Amino acid sequence: MANNAKYITLTDANFDSEVLKSDLPVLVDFWATWCGPCRIIAPIIEELASELEGQAVIGKVDVDHNPQTAMNFGIRSIPTLLFFKNGVVVDQLVGSAPKRVLVAKLAALSALPV
């Protein structure tokens, strides 16, 4: 984790254990350092990670350093946000979005039946 952020830095090596096996809803931000919209949404992702600690897992995958995970999920544009419940992608968003949209999507995940 960077800068005391509470998000998880996801890699090709830890993605399965941190995301697919999580009991909590998971938001994964696929991003890259050169991506302008990724930098715009980054503070929102970090805020959510702090505010939802213990209620949801928030993680970031740098697509340049973890191409296998990006390829496995067919990531073609960034930022792409994938929402997981019980190891399954249940929603996605391509591009940046306001914080309230992300909060609403995570809240909906919590309400989904197991």
C-alpha positions as CSV (number, residue, x, y, z in Angstrom):
1,M,0.0,0.0,0.0
2,A,1.2,3.4,-0.8
3,N,1.0,6.7,1.1
4,N,-0.8,5.0,4.1
5,A,-3.7,4.2,1.8
6,K,-5.9,1.3,2.9
7,Y,-6.3,-0.1,-0.6
8,I,-4.5,-3.3,-1.5
9,T,-1.9,-3.3,-4.2
10,L,-2.9,-6.2,-6.4
11,T,-0.5,-8.2,-8.5
12,D,-0.7,-11.2,-10.8
13,A,0.6,-13.2,-7.8
14,N,-1.9,-12.1,-5.1
15,F,-5.0,-11.4,-7.1
16,D,-6.7,-14.8,-6.5
17,S,-6.1,-14.8,-2.7
18,E,-7.0,-11.1,-2.2
19,V,-10.0,-10.8,-4.6
20,L,-11.4,-14.1,-5.7
21,K,-11.3,-15.6,-2.2
22,S,-12.5,-12.5,-0.4
23,D,-15.7,-12.8,1.8
24,L,-16.3,-9.1,1.4
25,P,-17.4,-7.2,-1.8
26,V,-14.3,-6.1,-3.8
27,L,-13.7,-3.1,-6.0
28,V,-10.7,-3.4,-8.3
29,D,-9.3,-0.4,-10.1
30,F,-7.2,-1.4,-13.2
31,W,-5.0,1.6,-13.9
32,A,-1.5,2.8,-15.1
33,T,0.7,5.7,-14.1
34,W,0.5,7.3,-17.5
35,C,-3.3,7.4,-17.5
36,G,-4.8,10.8,-16.9
37,P,-8.3,9.6,-15.9
38,C,-6.7,7.0,-13.6
39,R,-5.0,9.8,-11.7
40,I,-8.3,11.7,-11.5
41,I,-10.1,8.8,-9.9
42,A,-7.2,7.7,-7.6
43,P,-8.1,10.0,-4.7
44,I,-11.7,8.7,-4.8
45,I,-10.4,5.1,-4.7
46,E,-8.2,5.9,-1.7
47,E,-11.1,7.7,0.2
48,L,-13.3,4.6,-0.4
49,A,-10.6,2.3,0.9
50,S,-10.3,4.3,4.1
51,E,-14.0,4.8,4.6
52,L,-15.1,1.2,3.8
53,E,-12.3,-0.6,5.7
54,G,-13.7,-3.8,7.0
55,Q,-16.8,-3.6,4.9
56,A,-15.3,-3.9,1.4
57,V,-11.9,-4.7,-0.1
58,I,-10.5,-1.9,-2.4
59,G,-7.6,-2.9,-4.6
60,K,-5.6,-1.4,-7.5
61,V,-3.9,-3.3,-10.3
62,D,-1.2,-1.5,-12.3
63,V,-1.8,-3.0,-15.8
64,D,1.7,-2.3,-17.0
65,H,3.2,-4.4,-14.2
66,N,0.5,-7.1,-14.0
67,P,-0.5,-7.9,-17.6
68,Q,-1.7,-11.4,-16.9
69,T,-4.5,-10.2,-14.6
70,A,-5.5,-7.5,-16.9
71,M,-5.6,-10.0,-19.8
72,N,-7.6,-12.5,-17.7
73,F,-10.4,-10.0,-17.3
74,G,-10.3,-8.5,-20.8
75,I,-9.2,-5.1,-19.7
76,R,-9.0,-3.0,-22.9
77,S,-9.5,0.6,-21.5
78,I,-8.4,2.2,-18.2
79,P,-9.5,3.0,-15.7
80,T,-11.7,0.0,-15.6
81,L,-13.4,-0.8,-12.2
82,L,-14.6,-4.3,-11.6
83,F,-16.9,-5.2,-8.7
84,F,-16.6,-8.7,-7.3
85,K,-18.9,-10.7,-5.0
86,N,-17.9,-14.2,-4.0
87,G,-15.1,-14.2,-6.5
88,V,-17.3,-13.3,-9.5
89,V,-17.4,-10.1,-11.5
90,V,-21.0,-8.7,-10.9
91,D,-20.5,-5.1,-12.2
92,Q,-18.0,-3.0,-14.0
93,L,-17.4,0.6,-14.9
94,V,-15.1,2.0,-17.6
95,G,-13.7,5.5,-17.1
96,S,-13.9,7.7,-14.1
97,A,-17.1,8.2,-12.1
98,P,-18.2,10.3,-9.1
99,K,-17.7,8.8,-5.6
100,R,-21.5,8.5,-5.1
101,V,-21.7,6.1,-8.1
102,L,-19.0,3.9,-6.7
103,V,-20.5,3.9,-3.2
104,A,-23.9,3.0,-4.6
105,K,-22.4,0.1,-6.6
106,L,-20.6,-1.3,-3.5
107,A,-23.8,-0.9,-1.4
108,A,-25.7,-2.9,-4.0
109,L,-23.1,-5.6,-3.8
110,S,-23.5,-5.9,0.0
111,A,-27.3,-6.3,-0.6
112,L,-26.8,-9.1,-3.1
113,P,-27.7,-12.6,-1.9
114,V,-24.7,-14.9,-1.2
